[in-house]
Amino acid sequence: MKEATPRKALDAIEQLGYRPNQTARSLKTKKSQQIAVLVPAASGVHRNRNRF
């Protein structure tokens, strides 16, 4: 690879405003770097909705 090739690529990235897509990266690597938090619903919330 010529020395100018990586520099041209980096120049194009900067000029076009390229930003890596985290969703695409997650699909490729099969790692999302996210965690899920499960919180049980409060028992009174469901009863209060039915009053209106």
C-alpha positions as CSV (number, residue, x, y, z in Angstrom):
1,M,0.0,0.0,0.0
2,K,1.3,3.4,-0.9
3,E,2.0,5.9,1.9
4,A,-0.6,8.3,0.4
5,T,-3.5,5.8,0.5
6,P,-4.2,5.9,4.3
7,R,-3.8,9.7,4.3
8,K,-6.3,10.0,1.4
9,A,-8.7,7.7,3.3
10,L,-8.4,9.8,6.5
11,D,-8.8,13.0,4.5
12,A,-12.0,11.7,2.9
13,I,-13.3,10.6,6.4
14,E,-12.7,14.1,7.7
15,Q,-14.1,15.9,4.7
16,L,-17.3,13.8,4.5
17,G,-17.9,13.9,8.3
18,Y,-17.9,10.2,8.6
19,R,-19.0,8.8,12.0
20,P,-19.0,5.1,12.7
21,N,-22.5,3.6,13.1
22,Q,-22.8,1.9,16.5
23,T,-25.8,-0.3,15.4
24,A,-23.8,-1.6,12.4
25,R,-20.8,-2.3,14.6
26,S,-23.0,-4.2,17.0
27,L,-24.4,-6.4,14.3
28,K,-20.9,-7.1,12.9
29,T,-19.3,-7.8,16.3
30,K,-22.4,-9.4,17.9
31,K,-21.7,-7.1,21.0
32,S,-23.9,-4.1,21.8
33,Q,-22.0,-2.8,24.8
34,Q,-25.4,-2.2,26.4
35,I,-27.1,-3.7,29.5
36,A,-30.7,-4.1,30.3
37,V,-32.4,-3.2,33.6
38,L,-35.6,-4.9,34.5
39,V,-37.8,-3.2,37.0
40,P,-41.0,-4.7,38.3
41,A,-44.1,-2.6,37.8
42,A,-45.5,-1.0,40.9
43,S,-48.7,-2.7,42.0
44,G,-50.7,0.5,42.3
45,V,-50.0,1.8,38.8
46,H,-52.3,-0.7,37.1
47,R,-55.2,-0.1,39.5
48,N,-55.0,3.7,39.1
49,R,-55.2,3.5,35.3
50,N,-58.5,1.7,35.4
51,R,-60.2,4.5,37.5
52,F,-60.2,7.0,34.6
